[in-house]
Amino acid sequence: MLVRILIVDDNPDDLHAARLILQSKGWEVLTARSGAEALDLAHRHQPDVVLLDMSLPGMSGYEVCTCLRANRRFRTVPIVALVEPEEPCARALAFQAGADTVITKPLSAQALTERLKAFLVPVSIGHN
């Protein structure tokens, strides 16, 4: 079963690192560098999971998360919020916006894949 993950991050280095981690697990990866691009890709490709940087310029990750949760198609799609450790309120705000879990940057390959696998088990069962 092909798992599709949408990564949204305006930092090209972080985006590239996350893409490499996820592709090494055999998952299909879509990438967006802005909130508007993320929403467009989500509507066109229906991801199984969204990995979302909360500190996007322009349309923030919080706004993207809220928009996704407002749409029936995405209400059950797991959203993993990426936050900076120096932003003390980011965690609470991510959950308020509708994120399912939060991971602090910089990303740990092991922590990221373990967290995603926990969300993907139900997806794998549902596609059989």
Secondary structure, 3 states (H helix, E strand, C coil): CCCEEEEECCCHHHHHHHHHHHHCCCCEEEEECCHHHHHHHHHHHCCCEEEEECCCCCCCHHHHHHHHHHCHHHCCCCEEEEECCCCCCHHHHHHHHCCCEEEECCCCHHHHHHHHHHHHHHHHHHCC
